[in-house]
Amino acid sequence: MLAALLLSFGVIFVAELGDKSQLMAMTFALRYRWWVVVGGITAATTVVHLVSVAVGHSLGAALPTQAIGIVGGLAFIGFAAWTLRGDSLSEDEQNKAGRVGASAFLAVMSAFFLAELGDKTMLATITLATDNDWVGVWIGSTVGMVAADALAIVVGAVLGKHLPEKVIQLGAATLFLVFGVLLLLDGLFPGTPAGPITAAVIVVVATIVGIVKRPAPVSEPQSAEEAPSQAPDPR
């Protein structure tokens, strides 16, 4: 079991580096508290990898990844529209939002659940479970993925403290839209470059929009002491 745990941890951790799930984790960390994101990822990963080891250990069959990809893509496009629309909160509502309710947790969990179904980490977990102890594979793969996504959460939390809210909003909406387009087009047109090409166009357009709408620096008004003194009228 320990050997399967360590093997699964290493394989999934490496497979997750640079994966869309890391970008998703960073995106959610820009919007929600880090512990909510970690909790949602952990819950979703635990369930998905439990299904994976069950498939790999007993069934040896794949899930209908195309249909799942289409559903996940539509969900992420909806997340993008929701993020871009934004919300207006009063001071009291902002204080309540800081505590974060169950809706944020469910949003993160459902997003990762849909994204991971049929993903390469799920397929890798299925493969590992066919020849190794399923409990060790389940625990190792889950911990490996959470650890990799935790790195992205740290990056997202740091960026969230140093970027303007509008930049964060546009960036998060763009990433959600990219995820959605990739999943949707990969499900509709598997094996074609339609998804990556469209996603690249979206990133370029969003970057141009961000540059054009970048707020101009606000100059601070001069104090009375710093204001230039006027020469007295000789009359």
N, C-alpha and C positions, 0 to 999 in steps of 0.2 A: 504493500500500500504506500509506504513512504517513497519508494522509487517512482511509483506512478504519480504521486503528488508532486515530487520535485520535477519530474520530466514534463508534466502537464503545465506546471507553473512557468517553466522556462520557455516552452514552446508558445504558449498563449501570450506571455508577456512580450516576446519578440514579435509575434504576429500582430499584436495590437499596436505596436509603435508605428506611427504614421497612418494608422487606420482612421476611417471616418468617425469611429466611436470616440477617439481621442479629441477630434475637432468638435464633436457634439458635446463632450464633457466640458471642454473649454468654453463653448458657447453658453451652455446652461450655467456655468460658473459666473458668467458675466451678468446673469439675470437673477440668480437665486443664491442663497447661502450655501457654502461649500458642503456642509453636512447634509443638507437636503439632497444635493446632487449625488454625493457618495451613497446615501441611503437608497435613492432611486436606482442607481447603477447596480448596487449590490443585490437589491431585490430582483431586478430584472435579470441580471446575470445568473443568479442562483436558479431561477426557474428555467431559463433558456438552456443552461448547461445541464440541468437535471434531465430535461427532455433530450438533449444531445447524447448523454451517456446511456439513456434508456434506448434510444434508437441504435446507437453503436453497439450496445451490449446484447440486445435481444432481437431487434427488428432488422437492422442493417439496411434500412430504407431511408430515402431522402424525403423531406417535406416539400410541398408544392411551392418552391421558392419564388417562382415568377409571380404568382398571385399575391403572395405575401409582400413582394417587392413593390407591386403596384399600389397595394393598400398603404404600405409604409410611405411611399412617395407622396401620395395624396395627403397623408397626415402631416408630413413635414412641410408641404406647401401651405397647408392651413396654419401651421405654427409660424411660418414666415409672415403671412398676412396679419396674423394676430400680433406678432411682435412689432411689425412696421406700423400698424395702426396706433399702438401705444395706448396708455391709459393716463388719466388725470387723477391724481390722488391729493386729498387734503392732507394737512399735517398729521391729523389723527389717524387717517387711513395709512399714511406712510409708516407710522409707528406700529400699526397692526400688521402691515405687510412685512415689516422687519422680523416678526416672529414666525412668518411663513406657515400657511395652513396645509391641509392635506392635499389641496388641489395642485400645488407646486410639486409635491412628491409624486403624485399620480401622473402628472404631465411628464416628468423625467422618466419615471419607470416605464410608462407605456411607450414613450419614444424609443428608449433603448431596447425594449422588448421587441418592437416591430423591426428595428434596425438590425438586431442581432440574429433574427430568424433567417437562416439561409446565408448568413455572412461567413467569411472564411474562417473566423474563429470558431463558429459553431461546427463547421465541417471538419475543422482540425480536431475539435473535441470528440466528434463522432468517431473519427479515425483512431484517435488515441484509445477510446473506450473499447474498440474491437479487440485489442490485444493486451490491455492492461486492466488493473483493478479499477472497477467503475467508481468506487467511493473516492479513491485517491485521485482519479482523473477529475471527478466532479469538484472536489475541494481545490485541487491545484489549479485547474482552469479558471475557476471563479476568482480565487485570490490573485492569480496572475493578471486577469483582465482588470480587476478593481485597482490593483497597484499601478498598472500602466495608465489607466484613465485618471488616477489621482495626480499623476504628474501634470496632465493637461489641466486639471482643476486648479492646481497651484498657479499655473500660468494665467488662467482666466481670472482668478481672484486678484492677482497682482495687476493685470491690465485694467480690471474694473475700477481700481483705485486711482488710476492715472489718466484715464481717457474720458472725454466729455460724454454726457449721456446720449446725445444724438449720434455720436460715432459708434457707441456701443450698440444702440438700437439698430442702426443701419447694418453694422457688421453682423450682428446676431441674425437679423432677418435674411441677409444675404447667404449666410452659411446654412440656415434652415432651408432656404430655397434651393441651394446647390445640392444638399442632401436629398431633397425631395425629387428634384429633376433627375439626379443620378439613379435613384431607386426606381422611379417611374419609367424612365426610358430604358433602363436595363431590363425591367420586367416586360415592357412592350416590344423592345427590339434587342433581344439578347445577342451578344457577340458582335455588336456594331459600336462604332465610336460616337454614336449620337449623343449619349449621356455626357461623356467627358467634354465634347466640343461645346455643347449647350451650356454646361456648367462653367467652362472657361469664359464664354461670352458674357454670362451673368456676372462673373467676378470682375471682368473688365469694365462693364457698364456701371456696376456699383462703385468701383473705384473712381471712375470719371465723375459720377454724381457726387460722391463724397468730396472730391477735390473742388468741384464747382460750388457746392453748397457749404464749403468750409467757412465757419464764422470768422469774421475779421477780428483781429485783436482789438480789445477795448482799451483806449488810452485813458489813464487816470486823470481826473481834473486837477489842475494846479492849485495848490494852496495859496492863501493870501501872501504868505512869506515868500513863496517861489515865484509869484506873479511879477512880471517886469514892472519896475516903477516908472511912472511917467514924469517927464520933466515939468516943473511948474510953469504955468502960463505967465510970461513976462508982464502981461497987462495987469 
